[in-house]
């Protein structure tokens, strides 16, 4: 279900901030098994890890470029 939500999130790549397609789909598909708070916490944690990974990779690229 998470993978389906992620895939549907790619449908609208330039959507404005706020609750997007990925978040809405994940909440709709998973709310029957988990509480909305747990689903949204999981999505927020996923987003945090994703942003940190991109930031880390950009930092490494910057350091490599300065050599």
Residue, then its C-alpha position, 0 to 999 in steps of 0.5 A: x500500500x505504501x508503494x502504491x501511494x508513493x507511485x501515485x505521488x509521482x503523478x503530480x510532481x510539481x504539486x504545491x506544498x501541504x498534503x499531497x497525493x502521496x500523503x492523501x493516498x497513504x492515509x486513505x489506504x492505511x487508515x483501516x489498519x492504523x490510526x491516522x496519527x501513526x500513518x501521518x507520523x510515518x509519512x513525515x518520518x519518511x519525508x524527513x529521511x528523504x530530505x536528509x539523504x538528499x542534503x547529505x548527498x549534496x554535501x558530499x558532492x560539494x566537498x568532492x567538487x572542492x577537491 
